[in-house]
Every structure is written in structure tokens, then in C-alpha cells.
Amino acid sequence: MLLVADVGNTNTKIGVFDGRRLLVSWRLTSRREQTADEYGIFIETLLRTRGIHASDIHGIALSNVVPPVQQTLERMFEEYFGQSPLNVEPGVNVPLPLAVDNPREVGPDRVVDSYAAAMIYGAPLIVIDLGTATTFHCVNDRGEFVGGAIAPGIITSVDSLITRAARLFRVELVRPKTAIGRNTVTNIQSGVIYGYAGLIDGLVDRMRAEMGGSPKVIATGGLVGLITDVARSIQHVDEHLRLQGLRLIYEAAYPGDHVTSP
């Protein structure tokens, strides 16, 4: 079996593949202060709830955008699983050309998303990842990552708004019936939900014009459910795109490895 781990600023997602089939996945809160033992015991416990043991894991792929926890995670995998993970690093072990000014600046999360989408849906394409940040990844018709855009994430923006505006308060983020809000709650809901839908649609329109053709638009990330039905430009929603990308990258690095054979 293959264990994949995607460590983000807000959430950590863990999945286990048996061949190409995703057996189970968990979305957890990222905690930078955890020790290697805390990570190891917690992940082992999660696996046991599904009848999976550390000895069943014969490969590990890791994507991490939180550098301070990298050594802790590597030590945990070595101590609790007896192996080193395949670390996703742009331009090093990912078969995705990075046609940008500085490939080393591209986050591993963006690389994994882009590679997965290109393999699953075919290029050209635009991936939108709704998480701590709202990021756009563009892959041209030659299968090259050519850049994108980074905007504040939905929750990140709401947190900033509530913190800085004394008379505003946190509300449930659901789609309001109308764009014109009639009270503070629906005003905030409209600004956030319809506002972000407009941001997404507007950027996608501009990117499509610059890329030419008709790139597919795939949305993913922990907050994708808030926007899916509102943003007209989104064509596909793939909740597990990042995990599938880690599997595909592992397959490319270790072709024929039995942990990912069908």
C-alpha cells in the first residue's frame, strides 16, 4: 500500500492507496508544534481504525508547504514506518516542466495539483485550489506549468475582515438567495460567496484569453464546496486531486513498484 501525505498551512490530508484505488483519506488540522512521536502515534492510530498496519505501507509520498515541520515528518516516517518518504520538490522529482521565471519558487502543492490534473483531465487546463490561499495553476497545451495567480483564501479574508472591522462579526458561510444583502449577515455572505465567485470567473476569463484555446477548469481544496455552484467557470470538482497527484508522482518516480500496480 502507498501512504500519501499533503501538509498544508491549515489542513493536512492523508490517504492510503491500494494500487490505484484510494482506500481511505482523512483531513486533519495542521499543527506545527507536534513532535515526531505525536505524528507517528496519531497516524498509526488512524490506520488501525481501518485495519491497516504500518507494516502494510510499502511506499510514502509527501508534499509539504510548511518547512519547519519537514525534518519532524521525515524522522517520524523513518521511525514509525521504517522508510524515507518521496519528497515532492519542484523541478527535482516531478515530471512536469516548469516554464516560469524561477521554478524553485513554485510550491509543491501547486506542482502536484497541476501534474495530477494534466494526467487525469489532459492539458491545457487551469486548476483552482481553494484553501488558505486561493491559487490558480495554468498548464499549457504542451503540458508545461506556465504560472498562475495567488489570492487570499476565503477564510483568510473573512478572518482579516472580522479582525479589522469592529462592527462586523463571523457568519455562516452559505450562499445567500440574492446578491443584494438586506442585513449584515447576508451582506457578508454575498460579499464572500459571490465576491469570490466573481474573482474566480474574472481571473479564469483573463487566463483563458492569454492561454488561447479552451483550457479545462478544475477546482479542488478544502473550501471548494462553498463556490462550486456559484462560479460559472468551474467545470470539474476533484476533492482528492492532491492525493491522486502524489500517487501519480510516486508511480513516475518508481515505475512498476508493486505498491501502485493495479
C-alpha positions as CSV (number, residue, x, y, z in Angstrom):
1,M,0.0,0.0,0.0
2,L,1.0,3.6,-0.6
3,L,0.7,6.3,2.1
4,V,0.4,9.9,0.8
5,A,0.5,13.0,3.0
6,D,-0.2,16.5,1.9
7,V,0.8,19.0,4.7
8,G,-0.7,22.5,4.2
9,N,-0.8,25.6,6.3
10,T,-4.3,24.9,7.6
11,N,-5.0,21.3,6.9
12,T,-3.1,18.1,6.5
13,K,-4.6,15.4,4.3
14,I,-3.6,11.8,4.5
15,G,-4.6,9.0,2.1
16,V,-3.8,5.3,1.6
17,F,-3.8,3.7,-1.9
18,D,-4.1,0.1,-2.7
19,G,-2.9,0.1,-6.3
20,R,-4.8,3.0,-8.0
21,R,-7.7,2.8,-5.6
22,L,-7.9,5.3,-2.7
23,L,-8.9,3.2,0.2
24,V,-9.3,5.9,2.8
25,S,-8.5,9.5,3.4
26,W,-8.5,11.9,6.4
27,R,-8.4,15.7,6.6
28,L,-6.8,17.0,9.8
29,T,-5.8,20.3,11.3
30,S,-2.2,21.1,10.7
31,R,-0.2,21.5,13.9
32,R,3.3,22.8,13.7
33,E,4.2,22.1,17.3
34,Q,3.7,18.3,17.2
35,T,6.7,16.0,17.7
36,A,7.7,13.1,15.6
37,D,6.2,10.7,18.2
38,E,2.9,12.6,18.3
39,Y,2.6,12.5,14.5
40,G,3.6,8.8,14.3
41,I,1.3,7.6,17.1
42,F,-1.6,9.6,15.7
43,I,-1.2,8.3,12.1
44,E,-0.7,4.7,13.3
45,T,-3.9,5.0,15.3
46,L,-5.8,6.4,12.2
47,L,-4.6,3.5,10.1
48,R,-5.6,0.9,12.7
49,T,-9.2,2.2,12.7
50,R,-9.3,0.9,9.1
51,G,-7.4,-2.3,9.7
52,I,-4.2,-1.0,8.2
53,H,-0.8,-1.5,9.9
54,A,2.4,0.3,9.5
55,S,3.9,-2.9,8.0
56,D,1.3,-2.8,5.2
57,I,2.8,0.5,3.9
58,H,5.5,-0.1,1.4
59,G,5.8,3.4,0.0
60,I,5.3,7.0,1.1
61,A,4.9,10.3,-0.9
62,L,5.0,13.6,0.9
63,S,4.0,17.2,-0.2
64,N,4.8,19.8,2.5
65,V,4.4,23.6,2.3
66,V,5.4,24.1,6.0
67,P,9.2,23.9,6.0
68,P,9.6,24.0,9.9
69,V,7.9,20.5,10.2
70,Q,9.8,18.8,7.3
71,Q,12.5,17.2,9.5
72,T,10.0,16.2,12.1
73,L,7.9,14.4,9.4
74,E,10.9,12.7,7.8
75,R,12.0,11.4,11.2
76,M,8.5,10.2,12.0
77,F,8.2,8.2,8.8
78,E,11.7,6.6,9.3
79,E,11.0,5.7,13.0
80,Y,7.3,4.5,12.6
81,F,7.3,3.2,9.1
82,G,10.9,2.3,8.5
83,Q,11.3,4.3,5.3
84,S,12.0,7.7,4.0
85,P,9.2,9.5,2.0
86,L,9.4,10.6,-1.6
87,N,9.5,14.4,-1.1
88,V,7.9,16.4,-3.8
89,E,10.2,19.1,-4.9
90,P,9.6,21.3,-7.9
91,G,11.9,20.5,-10.8
92,V,13.5,17.6,-9.0
93,N,11.3,14.5,-8.9
94,V,8.2,15.7,-10.7
95,P,7.8,15.1,-14.5
96,L,6.2,18.5,-15.0
97,P,8.1,21.2,-16.9
98,L,8.0,24.5,-15.1
99,A,8.1,27.3,-17.7
100,V,8.3,30.1,-15.2
101,D,11.0,32.7,-14.1
102,N,12.1,30.8,-11.0
103,P,11.0,27.1,-10.8
104,R,12.3,26.8,-7.3
105,E,9.7,29.3,-6.1
106,V,6.8,27.1,-7.2
107,G,5.2,25.4,-4.2
108,P,5.0,21.6,-4.2
109,D,1.2,21.8,-3.7
110,R,0.9,23.7,-7.0
111,V,3.1,21.2,-8.8
112,V,1.2,18.2,-7.5
113,D,-2.2,19.7,-8.4
114,S,-1.0,20.7,-11.9
115,Y,0.6,17.3,-12.7
116,A,-2.4,15.4,-11.4
117,A,-4.9,17.5,-13.4
118,A,-2.8,17.2,-16.6
119,M,-2.6,13.4,-16.2
120,I,-6.3,12.9,-15.4
121,Y,-8.0,15.6,-17.4
122,G,-5.5,16.5,-20.1
123,A,-3.9,19.8,-20.9
124,P,-4.4,22.7,-21.4
125,L,-6.0,23.4,-18.1
126,I,-6.4,25.8,-15.1
127,V,-6.5,24.4,-11.6
128,I,-8.1,26.4,-8.8
129,D,-7.2,25.4,-5.3
130,L,-9.4,26.9,-2.6
131,G,-7.5,26.7,0.7
132,T,-5.6,29.0,3.0
133,A,-4.9,30.9,-0.3
134,T,-6.9,30.7,-3.5
135,T,-4.4,29.7,-6.1
136,F,-4.6,29.3,-9.9
137,H,-2.3,27.0,-11.7
138,C,-2.1,27.1,-15.5
139,V,-0.8,24.3,-17.7
140,N,-0.5,25.0,-21.4
141,D,-1.2,22.6,-24.3
142,R,2.4,21.3,-24.2
143,G,1.9,20.1,-20.7
144,E,4.1,22.9,-19.1
145,F,3.2,24.7,-15.9
146,V,3.3,28.4,-17.0
147,G,2.3,30.2,-13.8
148,G,-0.9,31.4,-12.4
149,A,-2.2,33.6,-9.6
150,I,-2.3,33.7,-5.8
151,A,-5.1,35.4,-3.9
152,P,-6.0,35.4,-0.2
153,G,-8.1,32.4,0.7
154,I,-11.8,32.7,1.6
155,I,-11.4,32.1,5.3
156,T,-8.2,34.1,5.4
157,S,-10.0,37.1,4.0
158,V,-13.0,36.6,6.4
159,D,-10.7,36.4,9.4
160,S,-8.9,39.6,8.4
161,L,-12.3,41.4,7.8
162,I,-13.7,40.4,11.2
163,T,-10.4,41.3,13.0
164,R,-10.1,44.7,11.4
165,A,-13.8,45.8,11.3
166,A,-15.1,46.3,14.8
167,R,-18.8,46.2,13.9
168,L,-18.7,43.1,11.8
169,F,-18.9,39.5,13.1
170,R,-18.4,36.0,11.9
171,V,-21.3,34.4,10.0
172,E,-22.2,31.1,8.5
173,L,-20.7,31.0,5.0
174,V,-23.6,29.8,2.9
175,R,-24.9,31.1,-0.5
176,P,-27.5,33.9,0.1
177,K,-30.6,33.9,-2.0
178,T,-29.7,37.3,-3.6
179,A,-26.6,39.2,-4.3
180,I,-28.1,42.3,-2.6
181,G,-28.0,41.6,1.1
182,R,-30.7,43.0,3.4
183,N,-28.9,42.7,6.7
184,T,-25.3,42.4,7.9
185,V,-25.3,38.6,7.7
186,T,-26.4,38.4,4.1
187,N,-24.2,41.3,3.2
188,I,-21.2,39.4,4.4
189,Q,-22.3,36.2,2.8
190,S,-22.9,37.9,-0.5
191,G,-19.6,39.7,-0.5
192,V,-17.7,36.5,0.3
193,I,-19.5,33.9,-1.8
194,Y,-20.5,35.9,-4.8
195,G,-17.4,38.1,-4.5
196,Y,-15.0,35.1,-4.7
197,A,-17.1,33.5,-7.5
198,G,-16.5,36.8,-9.4
199,L,-12.8,36.7,-8.6
200,I,-12.6,33.2,-9.9
201,D,-14.6,33.8,-13.0
202,G,-12.8,37.0,-13.8
203,L,-9.3,35.5,-13.5
204,V,-10.3,32.4,-15.5
205,D,-11.6,34.6,-18.3
206,R,-8.4,36.6,-18.4
207,M,-6.2,33.4,-18.2
208,R,-8.2,31.7,-21.0
209,A,-7.7,34.7,-23.2
210,E,-3.9,34.7,-22.6
211,M,-3.6,30.9,-23.0
212,G,-5.8,30.6,-26.0
213,G,-7.9,27.6,-26.8
214,S,-10.3,26.3,-24.2
215,P,-8.4,25.1,-21.2
216,K,-10.4,22.9,-18.8
217,V,-11.1,24.4,-15.3
218,I,-10.7,22.0,-12.3
219,A,-11.4,23.1,-8.8
220,T,-10.1,21.4,-5.6
221,G,-9.2,22.2,-2.0
222,G,-10.9,22.2,1.4
223,L,-13.2,25.2,0.6
224,V,-14.3,24.2,-2.9
225,G,-17.8,23.3,-1.7
226,L,-18.5,27.0,-0.9
227,I,-18.0,28.1,-4.5
228,T,-18.7,25.2,-6.8
229,D,-22.4,26.0,-7.6
230,V,-21.7,29.8,-7.9
231,A,-18.6,30.1,-10.1
232,R,-19.8,29.5,-13.7
233,S,-16.2,28.8,-15.0
234,I,-15.6,25.7,-12.9
235,Q,-16.1,22.6,-15.0
236,H,-14.8,19.8,-12.8
237,V,-14.5,19.4,-9.0
238,D,-11.9,16.9,-7.7
239,E,-11.8,16.6,-4.0
240,H,-8.8,14.2,-4.0
241,L,-6.8,15.8,-6.8
242,R,-3.7,16.4,-4.5
243,L,-3.7,12.8,-3.2
244,Q,-4.1,11.4,-6.7
245,G,-1.2,13.6,-7.8
246,L,1.1,12.3,-5.1
247,R,0.2,8.7,-6.2
248,L,1.0,9.6,-9.8
249,I,4.3,11.2,-8.9
250,Y,5.3,8.2,-6.9
251,E,4.4,6.0,-9.9
252,A,6.5,8.1,-12.2
253,A,9.5,8.0,-9.7
254,Y,9.2,4.2,-9.1
255,P,7.7,2.7,-12.3
256,G,6.4,-0.8,-11.8
257,D,6.6,-0.5,-8.0
258,H,4.1,-3.1,-6.6
259,V,2.5,-0.6,-4.2
260,T,0.8,1.2,-7.0
261,S,0.2,-1.6,-9.5
262,P,-3.5,-2.2,-10.3
